[in-house]
Amino acid sequence: MTNYSEMSVIQKEARFRVGKPAAGLTCAASAAGTPLSFEESEFLIQLGGRLRGIRALREMSRRELAR
């Protein structure tokens, strides 16, 4: 699993690539198994980073967030 600091590096690299995922990334898939576009994948990466940041600021566990 990629840690938070590695994820921010991937996000920065991805901004300079149009239509192609950053090197070393595999194609992401939805819960239904259909492949996601690069834009959808990047959005989900950014959303995850924001959620992790907010959870860390509020000192919440994933379980507390789910409730």
GUFIMAR-54076 format. One record per residue: residue number from 1; residue in one letter; x, y, z of N, C-alpha, C, CB in turn. Coordinates in pm, whole numbers. Glycine has a CB too. Layout:
n = NUM; res = A; n.x = X; n.y = Y; n.z = Z; ca.x = X; ca.y = Y; ca.z = Z; c.x = X; c.y = Y; c.z = Z; cb.x = X; cb.y = Y; cb.z = Z
...
//
This chain:
n = 1; res = M; n.x = 84; n.y = -118; n.z = 0; ca.x = 0; ca.y = 0; ca.z = 0; c.x = 88; c.y = 125; c.z = 0; cb.x = -95; cb.y = 0; cb.z = 122
n = 2; res = T; n.x = 48; n.y = 225; n.z = -73; ca.x = 123; ca.y = 349; ca.z = -84; c.x = 95; c.y = 436; c.z = 38; cb.x = 88; cb.y = 423; cb.z = -214
n = 3; res = N; n.x = 201; n.y = 491; n.z = 98; ca.x = 178; ca.y = 577; ca.z = 214; c.x = 143; c.y = 719; c.z = 167; cb.x = 301; cb.y = 580; cb.z = 306
n = 4; res = Y; n.x = 106; n.y = 804; n.z = 264; ca.x = 55; ca.y = 937; ca.z = 232; c.x = 157; c.y = 1022; c.z = 158; cb.x = 13; cb.y = 1008; cb.z = 359
n = 5; res = S; n.x = 286; n.y = 1020; n.z = 197; ca.x = 386; ca.y = 1104; ca.z = 131; c.x = 411; c.y = 1056; c.z = -12; cb.x = 517; cb.y = 1105; cb.z = 211
n = 6; res = E; n.x = 411; n.y = 925; n.z = -33; ca.x = 428; ca.y = 873; ca.z = -169; c.x = 310; c.y = 912; c.z = -256; cb.x = 445; cb.y = 720; cb.z = -168
n = 7; res = M; n.x = 190; n.y = 913; n.z = -198; ca.x = 70; ca.y = 947; ca.z = -273; c.x = 78; c.y = 1091; c.z = -323; cb.x = -55; cb.y = 927; cb.z = -187
n = 8; res = S; n.x = 128; n.y = 1185; n.z = -241; ca.x = 136; ca.y = 1323; ca.z = -286; c.x = 236; c.y = 1338; c.z = -401; cb.x = 176; cb.y = 1414; cb.z = -169
n = 9; res = V; n.x = 342; n.y = 1259; n.z = -401; ca.x = 438; ca.y = 1261; ca.z = -512; c.x = 371; c.y = 1210; c.z = -638; cb.x = 563; cb.y = 1175; cb.z = -478
n = 10; res = I; n.x = 294; n.y = 1103; n.z = -627; ca.x = 222; ca.y = 1048; ca.z = -743; c.x = 124; c.y = 1152; c.z = -797; cb.x = 148; cb.y = 918; cb.z = -705
n = 11; res = Q; n.x = 53; n.y = 1222; n.z = -708; ca.x = -41; ca.y = 1324; ca.z = -752; c.x = 29; c.y = 1435; c.z = -827; cb.x = -117; cb.y = 1381; cb.z = -634
n = 12; res = K; n.x = 145; n.y = 1480; n.z = -777; ca.x = 219; ca.y = 1587; ca.z = -844; c.x = 267; c.y = 1543; c.z = -981; cb.x = 338; cb.y = 1632; cb.z = -758
n = 13; res = E; n.x = 316; n.y = 1420; n.z = -991; ca.x = 361; ca.y = 1369; ca.z = -1119; c.x = 244; c.y = 1355; c.z = -1215; cb.x = 432; cb.y = 1236; cb.z = -1102
n = 14; res = A; n.x = 129; n.y = 1314; n.z = -1165; ca.x = 13; ca.y = 1289; ca.z = -1251; c.x = -38; c.y = 1418; c.z = -1314; cb.x = -98; cb.y = 1223; cb.z = -1171
n = 15; res = R; n.x = -19; n.y = 1531; n.z = -1250; ca.x = -67; ca.y = 1657; ca.z = -1306; c.x = 1; c.y = 1693; c.z = -1437; cb.x = -46; cb.y = 1769; cb.z = -1206
n = 16; res = F; n.x = 122; n.y = 1643; n.z = -1459; ca.x = 196; ca.y = 1675; ca.z = -1579; c.x = 171; c.y = 1575; c.z = -1692; cb.x = 343; cb.y = 1680; cb.z = -1549
n = 17; res = R; n.x = 96; n.y = 1473; n.z = -1664; ca.x = 66; ca.y = 1372; ca.z = -1765; c.x = -81; c.y = 1385; c.z = -1804; cb.x = 96; cb.y = 1228; cb.z = -1712
n = 18; res = V; n.x = -107; n.y = 1393; n.z = -1932; ca.x = -244; ca.y = 1408; ca.z = -1978; c.x = -289; c.y = 1276; c.z = -2039; cb.x = -256; cb.y = 1523; cb.z = -2081
n = 19; res = G; n.x = -393; n.y = 1219; n.z = -1981; ca.x = -452; ca.y = 1098; ca.z = -2037; c.x = -381; c.y = 969; c.z = -2002; cb.x = -459; cb.y = 1111; cb.z = -2181
n = 20; res = K; n.x = -266; n.y = 974; n.z = -1936; ca.x = -192; ca.y = 852; ca.z = -1901; c.x = -165; c.y = 852; c.z = -1751; cb.x = -59; cb.y = 841; cb.z = -1981
n = 21; res = P; n.x = -181; n.y = 736; n.z = -1686; ca.x = -147; ca.y = 729; ca.z = -1544; c.x = 3; c.y = 740; c.z = -1523; cb.x = -199; cb.y = 600; cb.z = -1483
n = 22; res = A; n.x = 44; n.y = 782; n.z = -1404; ca.x = 186; ca.y = 791; ca.z = -1370; c.x = 250; c.y = 654; c.z = -1378; cb.x = 204; cb.y = 851; cb.z = -1230
n = 23; res = A; n.x = 379; n.y = 651; n.z = -1405; ca.x = 452; ca.y = 525; ca.z = -1418; c.x = 436; c.y = 441; c.z = -1292; cb.x = 600; cb.y = 551; cb.z = -1448
n = 24; res = G; n.x = 416; n.y = 312; n.z = -1310; ca.x = 405; ca.y = 222; ca.z = -1196; c.x = 264; c.y = 205; c.z = -1144; cb.x = 492; cb.y = 269; cb.z = -1087
n = 25; res = L; n.x = 169; n.y = 284; n.z = -1193; ca.x = 31; ca.y = 270; ca.z = -1148; c.x = -44; c.y = 176; c.z = -1240; cb.x = -38; cb.y = 407; cb.z = -1142
n = 26; res = T; n.x = -125; n.y = 93; n.z = -1182; ca.x = -210; ca.y = 7; ca.z = -1262; c.x = -344; c.y = 75; c.z = -1281; cb.x = -228; cb.y = -133; cb.z = -1196
n = 27; res = C; n.x = -422; n.y = 25; n.z = -1373; ca.x = -554; ca.y = 83; ca.z = -1399; c.x = -645; c.y = 52; c.z = -1281; cb.x = -613; cb.y = 28; cb.z = -1531
n = 28; res = A; n.x = -709; n.y = 154; n.z = -1227; ca.x = -801; ca.y = 136; ca.z = -1115; c.x = -935; c.y = 86; c.z = -1168; cb.x = -821; cb.y = 269; cb.z = -1036
n = 29; res = A; n.x = -1008; n.y = 18; n.z = -1082; ca.x = -1138; ca.y = -34; ca.z = -1121; c.x = -1242; c.y = 6; c.z = -1018; cb.x = -1134; cb.y = -188; cb.z = -1136
n = 30; res = S; n.x = -1365; n.y = 21; n.z = -1063; ca.x = -1474; ca.y = 53; ca.z = -973; c.x = -1512; c.y = -70; c.z = -894; cb.x = -1596; cb.y = 108; cb.z = -1052
n = 31; res = A; n.x = -1604; n.y = -55; n.z = -801; ca.x = -1652; ca.y = -168; ca.z = -721; c.x = -1716; c.y = -274; c.z = -811; cb.x = -1753; cb.y = -121; cb.z = -614
n = 32; res = A; n.x = -1773; n.y = -231; n.z = -923; ca.x = -1835; ca.y = -324; ca.z = -1016; c.x = -1733; c.y = -392; c.z = -1107; cb.x = -1938; cb.y = -252; cb.z = -1100
n = 33; res = G; n.x = -1607; n.y = -348; n.z = -1101; ca.x = -1502; ca.y = -409; ca.z = -1181; c.x = -1475; c.y = -340; c.z = -1313; cb.x = -1537; cb.y = -549; cb.z = -1208
n = 34; res = T; n.x = -1549; n.y = -233; n.z = -1344; ca.x = -1524; ca.y = -162; ca.z = -1469; c.x = -1406; c.y = -68; c.z = -1451; cb.x = -1650; cb.y = -83; cb.z = -1514
n = 35; res = P; n.x = -1321; n.y = -54; n.z = -1552; ca.x = -1204; ca.y = 34; ca.z = -1538; c.x = -1245; c.y = 180; c.z = -1526; cb.x = -1109; cb.y = 15; cb.z = -1657
n = 36; res = L; n.x = -1170; n.y = 254; n.z = -1444; ca.x = -1194; ca.y = 396; ca.z = -1426; c.x = -1103; c.y = 476; c.z = -1518; cb.x = -1172; cb.y = 438; cb.z = -1279
n = 37; res = S; n.x = -1149; n.y = 592; n.z = -1561; ca.x = -1064; ca.y = 678; ca.z = -1642; c.x = -955; c.y = 737; c.z = -1553; cb.x = -1148; cb.y = 792; cb.z = -1710
n = 38; res = F; n.x = -854; n.y = 793; n.z = -1614; ca.x = -744; ca.y = 855; ca.z = -1540; c.x = -797; c.y = 968; c.z = -1452; cb.x = -636; cb.y = 907; cb.z = -1636
n = 39; res = E; n.x = -889; n.y = 1048; n.z = -1504; ca.x = -945; ca.y = 1159; ca.z = -1427; c.x = -1020; c.y = 1110; c.z = -1305; cb.x = -1036; cb.y = 1243; cb.z = -1515
n = 40; res = E; n.x = -1099; n.y = 1003; n.z = -1322; ca.x = -1171; ca.y = 946; ca.z = -1208; c.x = -1075; c.y = 891; c.z = -1103; cb.x = -1267; cb.y = 836; cb.z = -1255
n = 41; res = S; n.x = -971; n.y = 824; n.z = -1149; ca.x = -872; ca.y = 769; ca.z = -1057; c.x = -803; c.y = 880; c.z = -979; cb.x = -769; cb.y = 686; cb.z = -1132
n = 42; res = E; n.x = -764; n.y = 986; n.z = -1048; ca.x = -696; ca.y = 1097; ca.z = -981; c.x = -789; c.y = 1164; c.z = -880; cb.x = -647; cb.y = 1201; cb.z = -1083
n = 43; res = F; n.x = -916; n.y = 1180; n.z = -916; ca.x = -1013; ca.y = 1239; ca.z = -823; c.x = -1021; c.y = 1154; c.z = -696; cb.x = -1152; cb.y = 1250; cb.z = -890
n = 44; res = L; n.x = -1029; n.y = 1023; n.z = -710; ca.x = -1039; ca.y = 935; ca.z = -594; c.x = -912; c.y = 940; c.z = -508; cb.x = -1066; cb.y = 791; cb.z = -639
n = 45; res = I; n.x = -797; n.y = 952; n.z = -571; ca.x = -671; ca.y = 966; ca.z = -497; c.x = -674; c.y = 1095; c.z = -414; cb.x = -548; cb.y = 966; cb.z = -594
n = 46; res = Q; n.x = -716; n.y = 1205; n.z = -477; ca.x = -723; ca.y = 1333; ca.z = -405; c.x = -826; c.y = 1328; c.z = -294; cb.x = -756; cb.y = 1446; cb.z = -503
n = 47; res = L; n.x = -941; n.y = 1267; n.z = -319; ca.x = -1044; ca.y = 1255; ca.z = -217; c.x = -993; c.y = 1175; c.z = -97; cb.x = -1170; cb.y = 1188; cb.z = -276
n = 48; res = G; n.x = -925; n.y = 1065; n.z = -123; ca.x = -868; ca.y = 985; ca.z = -16; c.x = -768; c.y = 1063; c.z = 66; cb.x = -803; cb.y = 861; cb.z = -72
n = 49; res = G; n.x = -685; n.y = 1142; n.z = 0; ca.x = -587; ca.y = 1225; ca.z = 71; c.x = -653; c.y = 1328; c.z = 160; cb.x = -496; cb.y = 1294; cb.z = -28
n = 50; res = R; n.x = -759; n.y = 1388; n.z = 108; ca.x = -832; ca.y = 1487; ca.z = 189; c.x = -896; c.y = 1423; c.z = 311; cb.x = -940; cb.y = 1557; cb.z = 104
n = 51; res = L; n.x = -959; n.y = 1307; n.z = 290; ca.x = -1022; ca.y = 1237; ca.z = 402; c.x = -919; c.y = 1199; c.z = 508; cb.x = -1095; cb.y = 1112; cb.z = 352
n = 52; res = R; n.x = -804; n.y = 1146; n.z = 464; ca.x = -698; ca.y = 1110; ca.z = 559; c.x = -651; c.y = 1232; c.z = 637; cb.x = -579; cb.y = 1046; cb.z = 487
n = 53; res = G; n.x = -635; n.y = 1345; n.z = 569; ca.x = -590; ca.y = 1467; ca.z = 634; c.x = -689; c.y = 1517; c.z = 738; cb.x = -566; cb.y = 1574; cb.z = 532
n = 54; res = I; n.x = -816; n.y = 1517; n.z = 703; ca.x = -919; ca.y = 1563; ca.z = 796; c.x = -930; c.y = 1467; c.z = 915; cb.x = -1055; cb.y = 1574; cb.z = 725
n = 55; res = R; n.x = -925; n.y = 1337; n.z = 886; ca.x = -929; ca.y = 1239; ca.z = 996; c.x = -811; c.y = 1259; c.z = 1091; cb.x = -928; cb.y = 1094; cb.z = 940
n = 56; res = A; n.x = -694; n.y = 1286; n.z = 1036; ca.x = -575; ca.y = 1306; ca.z = 1119; c.x = -590; c.y = 1431; c.z = 1205; cb.x = -448; cb.y = 1316; cb.z = 1032
n = 57; res = L; n.x = -642; n.y = 1540; n.z = 1147; ca.x = -662; ca.y = 1664; ca.z = 1223; c.x = -760; c.y = 1644; c.z = 1338; cb.x = -712; cb.y = 1774; cb.z = 1130
n = 58; res = R; n.x = -863; n.y = 1565; n.z = 1313; ca.x = -966; ca.y = 1542; ca.z = 1415; c.x = -937; c.y = 1420; c.z = 1501; cb.x = -1101; cb.y = 1526; cb.z = 1349
n = 59; res = E; n.x = -824; n.y = 1354; n.z = 1473; ca.x = -783; ca.y = 1234; ca.z = 1545; c.x = -894; c.y = 1129; c.z = 1547; cb.x = -742; cb.y = 1269; cb.z = 1688
n = 60; res = M; n.x = -950; n.y = 1103; n.z = 1430; ca.x = -1057; ca.y = 1005; ca.z = 1415; c.x = -1003; c.y = 877; c.z = 1354; cb.x = -1172; cb.y = 1062; cb.z = 1329
n = 61; res = S; n.x = -1058; n.y = 766; n.z = 1397; ca.x = -1025; ca.y = 639; ca.z = 1333; c.x = -1117; c.y = 621; c.z = 1212; cb.x = -1039; cb.y = 519; cb.z = 1434
n = 62; res = R; n.x = -1084; n.y = 525; n.z = 1129; ca.x = -1173; ca.y = 496; ca.z = 1014; c.x = -1308; c.y = 446; c.z = 1062; cb.x = -1109; cb.y = 390; cb.z = 920
n = 63; res = R; n.x = -1308; n.y = 372; n.z = 1172; ca.x = -1432; ca.y = 322; ca.z = 1227; c.x = -1521; c.y = 438; c.z = 1274; cb.x = -1404; cb.y = 226; cb.z = 1344
n = 64; res = E; n.x = -1462; n.y = 538; n.z = 1341; ca.x = -1538; ca.y = 654; ca.z = 1386; c.x = -1595; c.y = 731; c.z = 1267; cb.x = -1450; cb.y = 747; cb.z = 1472
n = 65; res = L; n.x = -1517; n.y = 745; n.z = 1162; ca.x = -1566; ca.y = 814; ca.z = 1041; c.x = -1682; c.y = 738; c.z = 980; cb.x = -1452; cb.y = 829; cb.z = 938
n = 66; res = A; n.x = -1675; n.y = 607; n.z = 977; ca.x = -1781; ca.y = 526; ca.z = 917; c.x = -1913; c.y = 541; c.z = 993; cb.x = -1740; cb.y = 380; cb.z = 913
n = 67; res = R; n.x = -1903; n.y = 557; n.z = 1125; ca.x = -2026; ca.y = 575; ca.z = 1205; c.x = -2089; c.y = 708; c.z = 1172; cb.x = -1996; cb.y = 567; cb.z = 1358
//
